Each structure stands twice: as structure tokens, then as C-alpha cells.
Amino acid sequence: MVDSNSYDMFILNYAIVLEDPNHIKTEQPRFTLEILDSNYLLIDEECGYTDFYASGDLGWDSVENTNTIWKNWTSIGIDISQYHDQVIYVRLTTKDCGEGGHFGYAYYTIKCAKRYINKNICGHIDSLIFEAPQGFDYSWYNINNIEDTISTNNHINVSVDNNNYICKCSYKENNNCYFLLSFEAERRFPYALFDFSPDSCGYKFQFFNKSIVSNSETTPIGVETCKDIKWIFHDSTVSYMQNPTFKYDSSGVYRVILIARLNNGLCVDTIIKDIVVDNSTFRKIHFIGDTIVCYGNQTEIQINDLDKCKWSTGDTTNTIIVSPTETSTYHIMALDNNCARFDSIKIYVFPNYNNDTIEAVICKRDSFNLHGFNLSDSGYFSRKAYSIYGCDSIINLHLIVNPIYIDTILAEICKGDNYIDFGFNEEAEGFYTHFLTTEDGCDSIVNLSLKINPIFNDTINAAICFDDYYDNNNFRENKEGLYTNNYQTINGCDSIVNLNLKVGERIENYSIIKEKHRIVEEFPIIVDVSCEHCFYYRWNTGSNDSVLIINNYGNYYITINHICGHIYDSIIIFRPEVNIFTPNAFTPSELNNNSFFPVYEDNNTVFIERFDIYNRWDELLYSSTYKPWDGTFNNNNCPTGVYAWRLLYRTKYTGNQIFEKAGQVSLIR
């Protein structure tokens, strides 16, 4: 299916080898190129068909002392824009001679491409370099002097003169088949512009990128949207979205910066605006009631008069009564003119002690100094307490004092081991002191006198493929794992040889990305190609991460290094299709159908900006944004002939970016 919004041409690279037995023409070895419709019928006999049969008249290279001729690798471009929304097939055929004794064969590659003029330039420049797509014969000329060919290369260097230049791209095998590309030789500057609007409830603002590509550095002149932007908000939040939303916490004046860029930041423009956020007219939630209660009591909480409310308790009245058994937070949502307000209140609960007994344990040398006590000996104690919150209590204390300990440990370990008893984690020889907590919760001093006996410990890291063996260093293993050979020294310490073996699985024809082609309406999307035994990732974007965040349409390739070789994988991200069609002829003198020249488009995805008609002298006869042409100029009928048309339009998926199509229509009377 041809989607000319994504690709409107393809580039064929091919080389042909034929034997020339000098048979009659129809019996000679040959090569044909055909563009077919969905019924496998030839679409265009002139521009969609190429036929080479073996002949010395072709002017190809030949193999000395043989009858073999060959055409060296050739790149040709084929325009398929006229087949938009159609299923087409490209059939390449090689044939041996009719008698079967002489061969014909070919090599080829095909890739999709776009008809475009490369305009990677900006700023104060006096000359411009524009580049047409590869694979054609070229003729560049100024629109004001179409007879004077400026260049026949695929690129052109012109002065900044604001003139319109045309590139005629003709098929290499048939110069009667061509299409035209045009551009205006003017300077390009980013011009930063933005607008914003608050929502009805005050704090949330929507920002809109209005930046354009201007032909003036100081005045916004142009319609092309500048989409390479960067927003910087007052709290250093950064956004690269076209129309971001930002929520402010309170009233105030906040600075917003928008940076517009061209050519990866070669040209930059910045605009700064102060945003005034004023919510002084919006009512807030105010709480009335005690926030401190004694255990077992209740309290009443009330808010000011708002439209509606709902508490976290489920109540929907402005006043609630609660009896918390512990310090608790109560949340509320209230509506004021249909704007939600959120707040919470915390109720602190303090206990009553009525002849309660506190069981407490301390360590020797410590003291118990809670609840008004200050004691360091075991026993039973009582006191009456009066809290600042009005909660009176009689407090009994049963205090136990536990002992502390001081010990020294003599220990030996092998080098490479750790001594991990009694809270130690030591591997070097020396004297250590550690403070431990006993089962009674008391600190104890434990000294460690540690001696280290030497060992030998080596680790071999190795990797093999699934059908190999690792048979070095007294090992013979073909399974992944950690293997150890032990040898004991005279001090009782093991000498250890470790083998850390990794085994890779078969990776032939291995693919990680299951969905190779994805049609996407919104970005970003995330592609994760993480895999076992993979140790290096390289995307065609330059990223070395196994996870790629994609924000643009196109082809994405990944090369992955695996211990058994390389894995190659890819994914193509497509835009959704948009439909646009123009007829190639109309009959305005007829009273039935086809009396107007319209543009057929999907109004939900395509938006026409301008539709122009020109005569053969490049005079503008008609221009509109919606009305079809009736074949007249200044209320006079135009004569039968071929007229050029030019269409500017936007799509739902590309924002304010302007696309251009052009072609010819036959007016028949």
C-alpha cells in the first residue's frame, strides 16, 4: 500500500548481466522492470516499464573474448506519488534466451524514499545549498527563466535572492518521466512565540507553541512551524512537548522561557514571559474545632460554607464528630463553583493512664527518665502525672536493670574469609572492638584478636557457545555455572580455583523485536531489546542503551554483541495514512459529473490551506481553500489544454507543518 505522506518514491539499485547470442530480438536474454496494480496489470507503459534485451547497441560493458555484456550498478529513482493509497507491485524479471542456452540475470536492492529538497541551513548566510533526492537526472532553473538550466547535479548553490527555483527530476531510463520540486531562496530563522490560557479553577495553565520558521530574524514572516523547542518553567522543569500543561501551587508571578531552534541548535531564538497566577478570589477551606483530644473523647470538626464536600470518613456534611483512638488525619474534598479544593486536618490523641503499670527494662549505667521518672535501679515505683493536654494519669513503673558484658575472642581464619560472629565482619589481621546488643537490649563490649592464615584463591571468568567445551585448568565443562577445585594448605586453608562459566544459546535467525512494523499516532514509544548474554548495544540513533525511547517516525536498527556472535534487529515506525486525491482531467462544458476540478480528501485528517491553478506560462488563474475550479479565468472559459496545479495542506498527525503537492490536469471541452 503506497502512503505518499510517508514515502512517495523508491530508489532501485541494480546491475544486469546478459549473454548476447545474437538471436532474434524476442528470443534474446532480457531484463524487465514493471510497476503493476493490485491485479498485476501494468499501470503505466511509459513511466512504469523498462525492458532491456541483450544487444551491443545498449553500450554496456562487455567481458573480453565472450558474448557477455553487463550493466554496472545503477541507481534510479521511481516516482510513486500518483499511486497514493493503492496497492502496487514492483516486478523485476530476468530471462534466459528462448532456446535455453544463454543466460540473463541481475542483482538489485530497493528502498523507499521521499521527494524533498534538503534545507538544512539557517541564519545570516549569503548562499544556499539545496539537495534533491538521489537516483534521477536533474535540471535546475529559476522560475523566472525556465529556459536557462543552472545545474544538472542533484544539488545547487544559489545566492539568497528570494527567487523561486525549480528542480526537474527525470527518470534515468526515460527522461519523458519526471516530477518537479521547488524552493524559495530565502534565509531561515527560528522565531520563538507562544501563548497560554488558564483553566477555570485557577492553577493549571495550557501553553501553546506558536514558534515559526521566519525569513526575518526580527519579524515573524512565514507559516512553517518551528517544532524543535524547549520549555523552561520557574522551578527548572523542562518540557519538549509542543503544548505542555503546567500546574502552579499558589498565586504569584512566574517566569516561562521558550527556546526555538533550527539545525540542532545552530540557530536559536528565545522568548521570556511572566505569567501572573492570581487565585485571591477563590475561597479556601478553613477548619474550626479542637485538634487535641484525650483518649476516649470526641471532637467536632467544621469547615466554612462551601457548595459540597466529602470527608475521608464518608460524611458529606460541613460538620462531623469523630472519636479517634490514635492520632489521625482526616481529608476533605470540597467544591466551590465546581472547582475542587482539597485539604486535611490532623487530630492528636493523647493517652490516659489510670493505675497502669509500665514494664520497662534498662541497662546498667543507663537511667529511665520517661513520664516524669529519673531512675537507674530495679524496683516498683508510682507517681501522679498531669499532662499539658488535660489528661491526668497515675503511672506505675516496674523497672528492671540488666547487666552489660566485656569479652575477648581469640580467632584464626583463612585469607579471603570473613570472621562474622558476634557482630564482626573482618577479613584483615588485627585487634577489633565491637559493641553488641544482648538479648536483653544492653550494650556489651566484645574484643576480637584475629589472625589470618594465607590461602590461594583464583577465579577464571570464561564464556563458551552452546556446542563448545571449556577444558582448560583441569576443568571440562559445557554447562553454565560456577565450578570450584579445592586444594588444602598445611594451615588447613583451602586453595581455590574457581571457574565462572557462561554458555550462550544459539542466536542464528534470532529476533528480539517481535513487532517489526508499527503504526503510531502518539509518542513517545519504548522499545526494549534487553537479552541474556548480551553485553553491547548499538542503535542507528547512536544510543548504547538496551531501551530506546522513540519520538519520531522512521527506521530504527540495533546491533547487539552476544557471546556467540551478533544479533541484528530492526523496527519501522509509520505514520497513520492520510488520503488525498485529485483527478487528472475534467470537462467543465459538460452538464453531468466531472464538470469541476476538485480535491478529494479526508476532512478528518487533511486540511487544505491553498489550492492554485496555473497556465503553461505560470500565470495564476485560480486560488481557493475549499471551492473547486470550474475551468474559468476572470469569468471567461479557459481553452482545452493542460494546466498545472499546486496544493498546500496540513495533516492531523503533523501539527502546523505545511505539505505541498503539485501536478497537472487536462481541461477538455
ZAMARSE-507656 format. One record per atom (N, C-alpha, C): x, y, z. Coordinates in steps of 0.2 Angstrom, whole numbers, plus 5000, padded with zeros to 4 digits. Layout:
N
XYZ...
***
This chain:
669
500449945000500050005000500450065000500350114995500850174995500550224999500950255004500750305008501250365006501050405001501450454999501650515004501250515010501450555015502050535019502150475019502750445022503350435017503150405011503650385006503250394999503550434995503250454988503750434982504250394984504650374978505050314981505350274977505850224979506450224974507050204977507650204974507850134972507950114966508150054964508950054962509350014965510049994963510049934960510349924954510349864951510949854946511149794945511649784940511449724936511549724929511249664925511849634921511749564920512249534916511849494911512049494904511649464899512149434894512049374892512449344886512049374879512449384874512149404868512349354863511849304862511949254857511749274850511549344849511349364843510749334840510249304844509649284842509149344839508649324837508149374835507949414842507649474841507549514847507149474853506649444850506149414855506449354859506949324856507249264859507949284863508149344863508749364867508649364874509149354878509149364886508949434887508549444892508249514894508149524901508049584903507849614910507349664909506749654913506249704913506049724920505849784920505549814927504849844925504449814930503649834929503349854935502949914935502549934941501849914939501549864944500949834942500449854948499749854946499249874951499049804955498549814959498449754963498149694959498049704953497849644949498449624944499049644946499649634942499649654935499249704934499249734927499649794927500049804921500449864920500149924921500349974925500050034927500150084921500850094920501050154915501550124910501350114904501850084899502450124898502450194899503050234898503450244904503150264910503550284916503550224921503150174920503150114924503450054921503850054916504049994912504750014909505249964910505849964907506049894904506349894898506449824895507149834892507649794894508249784891508349714888508549704882508749644879509449644877509749594877510449584875510649614868511049664868511149694861511849744862512249744857512849784858512649854857512049874855511849944854511749974861511649934866511549964873512150004876512749994873513350024875513550004882513349944884513649924891514349894890514649884896515249854897515249774894515749754892515749684890516349644893516349574893516849534895517249514889517949524889518349514884518349444881518349434875518349374872517749324873517149364875516549324877515949364873515349334874514749374871514349394877514749404883514349434889514449504890513849544891513849614892513549624899513749684902513449694909513449764910512849784913512749854915512949864923513449904924513649924930513149944935513249944942512749964947512550034945511850034945511550094943510950114948510950174950510450194955509950244951509250224951508750264948508150274953507850334953507350344957506650334953506150314956505450304953504950344957504650384954504050424957503450384958503250374964502650334965502050374969502150444969501650484972500950484969500950464963500250464959499950404961500250354965499950294967499750294974499650354977499450354984498850314986498850274991498350234994498150174989498650154985498550104981499050044982498849984981499249934982499649924975500349924975500649914969501249864970501449834964501949784965502549804960503149794962503749804958503949734956503949724949504149654947504849664942505349634945505949634941506049564938506149554932506149494928506849484924507149424925507749414920507549344917507749344910507549284906508149264902508249194902508749174898508449174890508949154886508649164879508149104877507749114872507149074871507349004869508048994867508248924866508548894872508648934878508848904884509548894885509948914880510648904881511048964883510749024884511149084886510749124891511149144896510849164902510749244902510349264907510249334909510049334917510449374920510249384927510449454930510249474936510349534938510349534946510649594949510649604956510349664957509949674963509649734965509549744972509449804974509149824981508649884979508149884984507549934983507449964990507450034991507250064997506850124996506350135000505850185000506250255002505950314999506250375000505750424999505950495000505450545000505750594994505250624991505450684986505450744991506050774991506150834995506750874993506750934995507350974995507650985002508250965002508550965009508751045010508551065016508651135018508951145025509451105026509751115032510251175033509951235033510351295033509951345037510251395040509851445044510351505045510051555047510551615050510651665044511151705046511451755041511951725036511651705030512051675025511951715019512451705014512351745008512251695002512351625003512151574998511851515002511551474998511151425000511351364996511351304999511451234996510851194997510551174991509951134991510051074988509751014990509950954988509250914986509250884980508650844978508850774979508350724979508450654981508850624976509250574978509650534973509250494968509550474962509350424958508950454952509150514950508750544944509250584940509050604934509450664930509050724932509450784933509250844936509350904931508850944932508951014928508651064933509051104935508851164940508851224936508251264937508251334934507851374938507951444937507551494940506851504937506351504941505651504939505551564934505951624935505951674930506251664924506651614923507051604917507051524916506551494914506451424914506951394908507151434903507551404898508251404900508451434905509151434907509351384912509651324911509751274915510451294919510351294926510851324931511351264932511051204933511451144935511151084934511551024932511250964931511450914937511750944942511950894948511350894952511350844957510750834962510750894967511250944967511250994972511451064968511251114972511351184968511551234974512051274972512251334976512051394973511551434977511251494974511351544979511351614977511351664982510651674985510651704991510051724994509651784990509251764986508951824982508151824982507851774986507151774987506751744980507151724976506851694970506651624971506151604966505951534967506351494962506651434964507051394960506651324959506751294953506351234951506951174950506851114952507251064951506851004947506950994941506650944937507050874938506650824941506950764942506750714937507150694932506950644927507150574928506750524926507050454926507650444922508150414925508750394921508650354915508150314915508050274909507550304904507150354906506650384902506550454904506850504901506850574903506150604902505750574898505050594897504650584904504850554909504550544915504950584920504550624924504950674928504350704933504650734939504250774943504650834945504350884948504650954949504650964957505250994959505251014966505451084966505151124970505351194970505551224977505951274978506051304984506151384983506151424988506251494988506951504992507351544988508051554991507951614996507851605002507751655007508051625013508251675018508551655024508051625029508351585034507851545038508051565045507651585049507751605056507251575061507451545067506951525071506651585075505951595075505651655079505251625084505451635090505051605096504451645098503851605098503251635100502851585104502451605109502051565112501451605116500951565117500351595120500151545126499651565130499451525136498751545138498451495142497751505144497651465151497351495156497251465162496551425162496551375166495851345167495451385171494851365172494351405176494451395183494851345186494951345193495651375195495951405191496551445193497251425192497451365194498151345195498451315189498051285184498351245179498351295172498851295169498951335163499151295157498851305151499051265145499451315141500051295139500451335135500451305127500551355123500451335116501051365112501451325108501951345104501751375098501951435097501751475091502351495087502951465088503551475085503551465078503851505073503851485066504551495064504651465057505251475054505151535049505551595051505451655048506051675043505851715038506351735034506651805036506451825042506751885045506951865052507451895054507751875061507351925066507051975064506752025069505952025068505651995063504952005061504751935060504151905063503951845061503551845054503951815049503651815042503751745040503251705039503251635037502651595040502551535038502051495040502251425043502851415041503151345043503251345051503051295054503051295062503751265064504051305069504751285071504551235077504651165076504551115081505051095086505651115084506251105089506251155094505951145100505851195105506051165112506051205117506251185124505951235128505451215133505151255138505551245144505651305148505951305155505551345159505251315164504751345169505151365175504851405180505151445185505551395190505251335191505551285195506051235192506351265186506851225182506551165178505851155179505551105175505651115167505851065164506051065156505551025153505251055147504751015143504951025136504950965132505050975125504350965121503750965124503150955121502951015117502551015112502351075108501851115113501351085116500851115120500851085127501351105132501351075138500851105143500651075148500251095154500651105160500551155164500951165170500451185175500551155181500151175187500551215192500251275194500551315199500251305206500651305211500451285218500151345221500251405219499951465223500051525218499751585221499751645217500451675216500551715211501251745211501351755203501951785202502251795195502751745194502651705188503151655187503451665180504051655179504351665173504351605169504251605162504251555157504651565151505151525150505551535144505451485139505451505132505351465127505951475122506251415120506851425116506651385109506751425104506551395097507251385093507351325090507951305087507951275080508451285076508451255069509151225069509151175065509851135063510251115070509851085074510151055080510451115084510151165085510351225089510851275086510951265079511451315076511151385076510451385075510151455076509651445081509651495086509251495092508851565093508251555095507851615097507551605104507551655108507251645115506751695116506151675119505651725122505551715129505451765133505351755140504751795142504251765146503651795148503551785155503251835159503051825166502351815166502151755169501451735170501151755176500651785176500351805183499751755185499851725191499351675193499051715199498451725199498051765204497451725206497451685212496951645215496651685221496751745222496451785228495751785228495351775222494651775223494351705224494751655224494551585226494551575233493951545236493951535243494351465244494651465250495051415253494651375258494851315260494551285266494851305272494351325277494551345284494251295289494651265294494451225299494251255305493751235309493551255316493451195320493851195326493751145331494451125334494351085340494951065343495351015339496051015339496450965336496850925341496650935347496950895353496450865357496450795358495950765362496250715367495950695372496250645376495850575374496250525375496050455373495350445376494850425371494150405373493650465372493950525371493450585370493350595362492850635361492750655354492850725353492850745346492950825345492550835338492250895338491850915332492350965327492350945321492650975316492151015311492351075309491851115305492251145300491951155294492351195289491851255287492151305283491751365281491251335276490751385274490251365270490451365262490551295260490651285253490151245249490151245243489551215239489451145241489951095241489851025243490451005246490450955250491050925252490950845254491550815254491550745256492250735260492150705266492650685270492950615269493550605271493850535271493450485275493050515280492550465284491950445280491850475274491250465270490650515272490750555277490250605278490250665273489650695271489550745266489350805269489350815276489150875279489750925281489550985282490151035283490451025290490050985295490250975302490250895303490750875306490750805308491050795315490850745318491050725325491450665325492150665327492550605327492750585334492950525335493250495341493850455339494350485337494950445336495250405342495550345341495850315346496650325345496850355340497550375339497650435335498150465335498250525331498150505324497650545321497350535314497350595310497350585303497250645298496550625295496150685294495550675291495550725284495450695279495550735272494850755270494750805266494150835264494250855257493750845252493650875246493050915246493150985244492551025244492551065237491951075234491851115228491651185229491951225226491751295226491651325218491051335216490951355209491251295205491051235207491351175203492051165202492451205206493151195207493351155213493751105212493851065218494451095222494351095229494851115234494951055238495551045240495750985244496151005250496050975256496450995262496350945267496650945273496650895278496750925285496550895290496650915297496950855301497350865305497650815310497450825317497150775320496850765326497350725331497650755336498150725340497850695346497950635347497650595353498150575358498050605365498550585370498150545375498550495378498350445382498150465389497750425392497550425400497850365403498250375408498550325412498150315419497750265420497350255426497650195430498150205434498450155438498750105433498950125427499350075423500050065425500250005423500949995425501449985419501950025419502450025414502949975415503049925411503549875412504149905408504749925411505249955407505949915409506349915404507049875405507549925403508049935407508649975405509249935406509849965404510449935405510849965411511249935414511749965419512050025416512150075420512450135418511950185415511350155413510850205410510350225415509850265413509350285418508650295414508150285417507450285415507150355416507050395411506850465413506250485408505750435408505150455404504650465409504050495407503450505411503650535418504150575419504250615425504750575429504950515428505450475432506150485430506550475435507350485433507650435438507650365436507850315440508350265436508850235440509350195437509450125441508950115446508950055450508350015448508349945449507749905448507249915454506649905453506149915458505449935455504949945460504249965458504250035461503950085456503850155458503250185455502950235459502250265457502350345457501950375452501950445453501250475449501050525451500450555448500650615443500450605437500650655431500050695429500150755427499650805424499950825418499650805412499950825405499650895404500050935399499850995397499150995393498950935391498350925387497750915391497850915398497250905402497150825404497550785402497450715403497850685409497550685415497850665421497950585421498450565425498550495425498950475431498850415434499350385439499750335436500450345436500850305432501250255437501250185436501650145440502250115435502750115438503350085434503650025438503749975434504149915436504849915432505349935435505949945431506449885433506749855427507249805428507849835425508449825428509149845426509549785424509749775418510049715415510849735415511249685416511949695416512249705409512849725408513249735402513849685403514249665397514749615397515349645393515949625395516549635391516949575390517049555384517449485382517949495377518449455377518949455371518949385368518949385361518949325357519649315354519949255354520549245350520249195344520449215338520149185332520649185327520649125322521049125316520549105310520749145305520349125298520849125293520649095287521049095281520949165277521449175274521449245270520849235265520449285264519949285260519249275263519349245269518749235273518549295277517949295280517749345285517549315291517749355297517549325303516949365305516349335305515749365305515349355312515649325317515249305323515249365327514749375332514649425337514649495334514449495328514349565325514949585321515449555321516049565317516049555310516349585306516449575299517149595296517649555298518349575297518649525293519149545289519549505285520249515285520449565289521149585290521449565297522049545298522349535304522349595308522149585315522249645319521849635326521749685330521349685336520749735335520149705336519549745335519149745341518749795341518249805347517549825344517049785346516349795344515849795350515449845349514849855354514249815351514049765355513449725353512849735358512349715356511749725360511549655362511449645368511249575371510549565370510349505371509649485370509149525375509449555380509049605385509149675382509449685377509449755374510049795377510549765380511049805383511749805379512049855379512749855375513249815379513649775375514249735378514849745373515349745376516049755373516349695371516449675365516749615363517449635359517949605361518649615358518749555354519049565348519249515344520049525342520449465344521149465342521149415336521249445330521149405324521849385320521949325319522549305315522349275308522649295303522549275296523049225293522749165291523249115288523149125280523649125277523649135269523349075266522949095260522749045255522849075248522749025243522749045236522049045233521849095230521149095228521149135221521049095216520949125209520349115206520049155202519449145198519549165191519349115187519349115180518649135177518649185173517949205170518049185163517549145161517549115154516849115151516849115144516249115141516349065135515849025134515848975128515148975124515148955118514548945115514248885117513548875115513148815117513448745115513848745110514148675107514848675109515148715113515848705115515948675122516648655123516848635130517348685132517348695139517948735142518348675145518948665143519348615145520048635147520148695150520748715152520748715160521448715163521548725170521148665174521148605171520948545175520148545175519848585171519148585170518948565164518348525163518048505157517248515158517048575156516348585157516048615151515348605150514948635145514348665147514248665154513648695156513748755160513348805160513448875163513448865171513848895174513848885181514548905184514548905191515248915195515548855197516148835195516448775197517048785201517248745205517748755210518248695211518848695211519348645213519648675219519648625224519948645231520648605232521148645235521748615237521848645244522048605249522148615256522848635258523048695261523748705263523848675270524448675272524648655279524348685285524048745284523748785289523048765289522748725285522048705285521648745280521948795276521648835272521548815265521048815262520948795255521248845250521648815245521748855239521248835234520948885231520348885227520448905220520248865215520248885208519548885206519248945205518548955203518448965195517948935192517848945185517148975185517049035183516449065182516249055174515849005172515748995165515049015163515049055158514449075154514349035148513749015146513648975140513049015136513249035130512749075126512349025122511749045121511249005117511349015109511048975105511048985098510749055096511049095092510749155090510649165083510749115079510549115072509849135070509749175066509049205065508649225071509049245076508749265082508449335082507849355084507549415084507249435091507349495093507049515099506449555098506449595093505849645092505349605088504849585091504349545088503849585083503749645085503349685080503749735076503849715070504349745066504149815063503449815062503149875059502649905063502649965065502149995070501850055067501250065067500950125065500750165072501050225072500950265079500650325078500250345082499950415082500250455087500450435093500650475098501350445101501850495103502450475105502450505113502950475116503550435114503250355115503650315111503550245112504250215115504250155118504850125121504950055118505550045116505749985113506349955118506249895120506649865125506949795122507649795120507949745117508449705122508349715128508749685133508749605132509349575133509349505132509949475136509949405137510349375141511049365137511649365140512249355137512449415132512049465132512149525128512549575132513149605129513549645133513649715129513349725123513449785120512849805115512649865115512049885111512249945107512049945101512250005097511650015092511250075093510650095089510950135083510550135078510750185072510650255074510350275080510250335083510950355086511350315088511950325092511950305099511350285101511250265108511550195109511850185115512050125118511650095123511050115124510550085129510150035126510049985130509549925128508849945127508650005130508050035130508050095126507650095120507650155116506950195117506950255118506350295118506350335112505750315108505750345101505150405101505350455098504950515097504850535090505050495085504950515078504850455074504550465068504450415063505150395060505150335058505750315054505950245055506550225053506850155054507350155059507350105064507750105069508150035069508750035069509149975068509549965075509649905077510049885083510549835081511149845083511649785083511849775090511849705092511949685099512549635099513049645103513549595104513349545109513349475106513249425110513849375111513849335116514549295117514549245112514049235108514149185102514049225095514149285095514049325089513749385089513349405084513049475083512249455082511849495085511149495084510949565080510649555074510449625071509649625071509349675073508649685073508449755071507749765070507549825067506849835069506549895069505849915069505749975065505149975061505050035057504350065060504450135062503850175065503550215059502850195058502550235052502050285055501950335051501350375052500650345050500150365053499450335050499350365043498950335039498850355032498450415032498550465027498050515026497950515018497250535017497050525010496950585006497250595000497150654996497250634989496750654985496750634978496450694973496750704968496550744963496450714956495950724952495850694945496350724941496450684935496950704930496650744924495950744924495650784919494950794921494650854918493950864919493650904913492950904913492650934907492150984909492351044910491851094913491251114908491351094902490751114897490251064898490351004901489850954901489350974907488750954907488250964912488150914917488550854916488450794921489050804925489250744928489850734933490550764929491050774933491650794931491750854928491250904930491250974927491651024931491951004937492351044941493051004942493551044944494151004946494251014954494050964957494050964965494750934968494750934974495250894978494850854983494950784982494650744987495050724993494850744999495250725005494850705010495150675015494850655021494850715026494250745027494250815031494450805038494450735041494650725047495350725048495750715043496450705044496850755039496550785034496850835029496550895029496950955030496651025030496951065025496551085020496851125014496951195016497551215014497751285016497751325009497851305004497851334997497851294991497451304986497451264980497451314974498051314970498151364965498151324958497951364953497951334946498351384942498851364938499251404933499151374926499251424921499351404914500051394912500151374906500851354904501351404904501151474905501551524906501651544913501451504918501551504925501151564928500551584924500151634927499651604932499551634937499051614942498351624940497951574938497251584936496751574941496951544947496351524952496751504958496451534964496651514970496051504975496051454979495551444984495751404990495351394995495551355001494951295001494451304997493951254998493551244991493451294987493051294981493351264975493051214972493351184966493451234960493851214955493951264950493451244944493151294941492651274936492851284929493551294928493851304922493851374919493751424923493651494920494251534923494351594920494851644922494551714921494451754926494051814925493351814921493051754923492351744921492351724913492951704911493051684904493251614904492951574899493151504899493851494897494251454900494951434898494951384893495451384888495351344882495651274885495451224880495651154881496451154882496751114887497451114887497651084894498251084895498551054902498751114906498451114912498651164917498951134923499351174926499751154932499351174939499351124943499051144950499551134956499451174961499851164967499451164973499551124978499151114984499551114990499351164995499651165001499151145006499451095011498951065016499351045022498951035027499151015034498850945035499150905040498850845042498750845049498250795051498150795058498750775063499150735059499750705063500350745063500350805059501050835059500950915061500350925065500350995068500251045062500651105063500551155058501051155052501351095052501851085046501451085039501651125035501351135028501651085023501251045020501550995014501251025008501651005003501551034996501450974991500950974987500850934981500750974975500950944969500950984963500750934957500450954952500350904947500050944941499750904936499450934930498750904929498350944926497650924925497450944918497150894914496950914907496250944907496151004904495451034904495251014897494650984896494350954890493650994889493651024883492951054881492651024875
***
